[in-house]
Amino acid sequence: MNDREAAANLAQNVKALRDHRGLSQKRLAALSGVPRATLANLESGSANPTLQVLTRVAGTLRVSIEELLSPPRARFRRYPANTLASRRRGGATVRALLPDPLQGLQLERIHLPAGARFTGVPHTAGTREYLTCESGQLELSVSGEVVTIQAGDVLVFRGDQKHSYHNPGSGEAVGYSVVVLSPTGL
């Protein structure tokens, strides 16, 4: 990292951390003992601070000096649709909605072309499933009982039973499945 990069990182990090903590430059100056003009120079990227200034600012913002000088953290991370886990089941495409697993929770998008169907896998006892239809219609068969839902409807059922999904319509259907897994050992 060259001096210019370090100054730019410092400027962005001090401003972001100060804003995140709801501090004005004046308030940060009072808390840290660093003159407001010095803080303004830090945030503009034009300062060449001493170790004492960095230590005071870092301490007041409750971060390390390394964090002040490191590249700023991304505010978000984009995951293109084709990078999310996807699988084919029967005639359906089932795609994860989140890039990272959440303990005890599965969120998936289900795309069923006209007439397509697939069989779900029963989960552990006590699991609850939520199925919502975004477009078209979805037919759910749960332990021999059949229920059809339309766009906007939500169906809640025990996920530890035999169940299958079907698109009885002439166009595609899209739904979302939320599976709340039962804690094991109960």
ZIBEL-V34683 format. One record per run of one state. SS is the DSSP state (A for helix, B for strand, O for the rest). FROM is the first residue (numbers start at 1). TO is the last residue. If there is no record, write none. Layout:
# ZIBEL-V34683
((SS	FROM	TO) (SS	FROM	TO))
This chain:
# ZIBEL-V34683
((O	1	2) (A	3	20) (O	21	24) (A	25	32) (O	33	35) (A	36	44) (O	45	50) (A	51	61) (O	62	64) (A	65	69) (O	70	80) (A	81	83) (O	84	85) (B	86	89) (O	90	91) (B	92	96) (O	97	101) (B	102	102) (O	103	104) (B	105	112) (O	113	116) (B	117	120) (O	121	127) (B	128	135) (O	136	136) (B	137	142) (O	143	144) (B	145	150) (O	151	153) (B	154	158) (O	159	162) (B	163	166) (O	167	172) (B	173	180) (O	181	186))
